[in-house]
Amino acid sequence: MRLRDATVAIGAGAVALWWLALAALLFVVVPTVILIASGIVTALKQIRAYAADILQHGVGLAANLDPVPELITTKELVKQVAAGMGSYGAALEELL
C-alpha cells in the first residue's frame, strides 16, 4: 500500500507541474507570440505601402526620362549653332 500512495503523490505533483506549465504557456508564451506576430504584420503593411509608393513614383520618373534620347539631337544642333555663330561673328566684324 505504501508504494501505491507514493505513486499517487508523485502523479499528483506531476499533474500540478503540468498545470503550471500549461498556465505559463497560456499567459506568457501565447501573448508574446501574438505581440510579435502583430509587429510583423504591421511591418509588412508598411513595406507594402512603401513598395506601392516606389512603384508609383518610379513610373512617373520613367515617363520623365522619355525625352532623354533627344538630348543627342540637341547637342548636335548646339554644335551647328556654335559654328554658325562663329561665321556670323566674323561677317559682323567685317561689316563694322
GROMACS elastic network, one bead per residue, 0.5 to 0.9 nm:
[ bonds ]
;  ai    aj funct       b0    kb
    1     4     6  0.52147   500
    1     5     6  0.63619   500
    1     6     6  0.87486   500
    2     5     6  0.51354   500
    2     6     6  0.62502   500
    2     7     6  0.86970   500
    3     6     6  0.51174   500
    3     7     6  0.62455   500
    3     8     6  0.87228   500
    4     7     6  0.50826   500
    4     8     6  0.62767   500
    4     9     6  0.86463   500
    5     8     6  0.51528   500
    5     9     6  0.61807   500
    5    10     6  0.86823   500
    6     9     6  0.50441   500
    6    10     6  0.61922   500
    6    11     6  0.84905   500
    7    10     6  0.51518   500
    7    11     6  0.60063   500
    7    12     6  0.85417   500
    8    12     6  0.60711   500
    8    13     6  0.85830   500
    9    12     6  0.51427   500
    9    13     6  0.62598   500
    9    14     6  0.86435   500
   10    13     6  0.50856   500
   10    14     6  0.61397   500
   10    15     6  0.85911   500
   11    14     6  0.50501   500
   11    15     6  0.61458   500
   11    16     6  0.86176   500
   12    15     6  0.50527   500
   12    16     6  0.61949   500
   12    17     6  0.86640   500
   13    16     6  0.50622   500
   13    17     6  0.62625   500
   13    18     6  0.86450   500
   14    17     6  0.50481   500
   14    18     6  0.61721   500
   14    19     6  0.86639   500
   15    19     6  0.62368   500
   15    20     6  0.86662   500
   16    19     6  0.50945   500
   16    20     6  0.62714   500
   16    21     6  0.86580   500
   17    20     6  0.50219   500
   17    21     6  0.61287   500
   17    22     6  0.84948   500
   18    21     6  0.50222   500
   18    22     6  0.60348   500
   18    23     6  0.85301   500
   19    23     6  0.60771   500
   19    24     6  0.85562   500
   20    23     6  0.50499   500
   20    24     6  0.61522   500
   20    25     6  0.85497   500
   21    24     6  0.50484   500
   21    25     6  0.61171   500
   21    26     6  0.85513   500
   22    25     6  0.50190   500
   22    26     6  0.60887   500
   22    27     6  0.85765   500
   23    26     6  0.50096   500
   23    27     6  0.59495   500
   23    28     6  0.80659   500
   24    27     6  0.53014   500
   24    28     6  0.54106   500
   24    29     6  0.69383   500
   24    30     6  0.89563   500
   25    28     6  0.55454   500
   25    30     6  0.62854   500
   25    31     6  0.89852   500
   26    29     6  0.62577   500
   26    30     6  0.55441   500
   26    31     6  0.76447   500
   27    30     6  0.64364   500
   27    31     6  0.65440   500
   27    32     6  0.87637   500
   28    31     6  0.58187   500
   28    32     6  0.62339   500
   28    33     6  0.87997   500
   29    32     6  0.51223   500
   29    33     6  0.61648   500
   29    34     6  0.86380   500
   30    33     6  0.51609   500
   30    34     6  0.61909   500
   30    35     6  0.86070   500
   31    35     6  0.60150   500
   31    36     6  0.85780   500
   32    35     6  0.50653   500
   32    36     6  0.62059   500
   32    37     6  0.85308   500
   33    36     6  0.51896   500
   33    37     6  0.60342   500
   33    38     6  0.84855   500
   34    37     6  0.50621   500
   34    38     6  0.60242   500
   34    39     6  0.86438   500
   35    38     6  0.51037   500
   35    39     6  0.63633   500
   35    40     6  0.87756   500
   36    39     6  0.51199   500
   36    40     6  0.63100   500
   36    41     6  0.87341   500
   37    40     6  0.50290   500
   37    41     6  0.61773   500
   37    42     6  0.86122   500
   38    41     6  0.51403   500
   38    42     6  0.61946   500
   38    43     6  0.86310   500
   39    42     6  0.51244   500
   39    43     6  0.61961   500
   39    44     6  0.86348   500
   40    43     6  0.50899   500
   40    44     6  0.61539   500
   40    45     6  0.86751   500
   41    44     6  0.50392   500
   41    45     6  0.62430   500
   41    46     6  0.87250   500
   42    45     6  0.51690   500
   42    46     6  0.63785   500
   42    47     6  0.87109   500
   43    46     6  0.51169   500
   43    47     6  0.61709   500
   43    48     6  0.86315   500
   44    48     6  0.61290   500
   44    49     6  0.86328   500
   45    48     6  0.51003   500
   45    49     6  0.62831   500
   45    50     6  0.86965   500
   46    49     6  0.50724   500
   46    50     6  0.61581   500
   46    51     6  0.85344   500
   47    50     6  0.50733   500
   47    51     6  0.60263   500
   47    52     6  0.85801   500
   48    51     6  0.50851   500
   48    52     6  0.62289   500
   48    53     6  0.86453   500
   49    52     6  0.51932   500
   49    53     6  0.62533   500
   49    54     6  0.86925   500
   50    54     6  0.61182   500
   50    55     6  0.85849   500
   51    54     6  0.50491   500
   51    55     6  0.61519   500
   51    56     6  0.86216   500
   52    55     6  0.50958   500
   52    56     6  0.61823   500
   52    57     6  0.86978   500
   53    56     6  0.51429   500
   53    57     6  0.62279   500
   53    58     6  0.83619   500
   54    57     6  0.52983   500
   54    58     6  0.57925   500
   54    59     6  0.85319   500
   55    59     6  0.61942   500
   55    60     6  0.86466   500
   56    59     6  0.54351   500
   56    60     6  0.64866   500
   56    61     6  0.88325   500
   57    61     6  0.60860   500
   57    62     6  0.85637   500
   58    62     6  0.61455   500
   58    63     6  0.86391   500
   59    62     6  0.50631   500
   59    63     6  0.62953   500
   59    64     6  0.87780   500
   60    63     6  0.51587   500
   60    64     6  0.64620   500
   60    65     6  0.89113   500
   61    64     6  0.50853   500
   61    65     6  0.64239   500
   62    65     6  0.50953   500
   62    66     6  0.67362   500
   63    66     6  0.55607   500
   63    67     6  0.85741   500
   64    67     6  0.70991   500
   64    68     6  0.83908   500
   65    68     6  0.54929   500
   65    69     6  0.85907   500
   66    69     6  0.73218   500
   66    70     6  0.86674   500
   67    70     6  0.54749   500
   67    71     6  0.73408   500
   68    71     6  0.54609   500
   68    72     6  0.80507   500
   69    72     6  0.60144   500
   69    73     6  0.77381   500
   70    73     6  0.52564   500
   70    74     6  0.63490   500
   70    75     6  0.87244   500
   71    75     6  0.60555   500
   71    76     6  0.86461   500
   72    75     6  0.50897   500
   72    76     6  0.63694   500
   72    77     6  0.86925   500
   73    76     6  0.51803   500
   73    77     6  0.62052   500
   73    78     6  0.86535   500
   74    77     6  0.50633   500
   74    78     6  0.61469   500
   74    79     6  0.86951   500
   75    78     6  0.51550   500
   75    79     6  0.64096   500
   75    80     6  0.88391   500
   76    79     6  0.51521   500
   76    80     6  0.64095   500
   76    81     6  0.87678   500
   77    80     6  0.50216   500
   77    81     6  0.61775   500
   77    82     6  0.85578   500
   78    81     6  0.50090   500
   78    82     6  0.60540   500
   78    83     6  0.85884   500
   79    82     6  0.50458   500
   79    83     6  0.62400   500
   79    84     6  0.85865   500
   80    83     6  0.51449   500
   80    84     6  0.61336   500
   80    85     6  0.85608   500
   81    85     6  0.59847   500
   81    86     6  0.85954   500
   82    85     6  0.50305   500
   82    86     6  0.63549   500
   82    87     6  0.89188   500
   83    86     6  0.51970   500
   83    87     6  0.66397   500
   83    88     6  0.86962   500
   84    87     6  0.52464   500
   84    88     6  0.60290   500
   84    89     6  0.85045   500
   85    89     6  0.58989   500
   85    90     6  0.84401   500
   86    89     6  0.51378   500
   86    90     6  0.62346   500
   86    91     6  0.86976   500
   87    91     6  0.61533   500
   87    92     6  0.84945   500
   88    91     6  0.51055   500
   88    92     6  0.60280   500
   88    93     6  0.84906   500
   89    92     6  0.50018   500
   89    93     6  0.60539   500
   89    94     6  0.86881   500
   90    93     6  0.50709   500
   90    94     6  0.64217   500
   90    95     6  0.88589   500
   91    94     6  0.51949   500
   91    95     6  0.64622   500
   91    96     6  0.89279   500
   92    95     6  0.51106   500
   92    96     6  0.63939   500
   93    96     6  0.52595   500
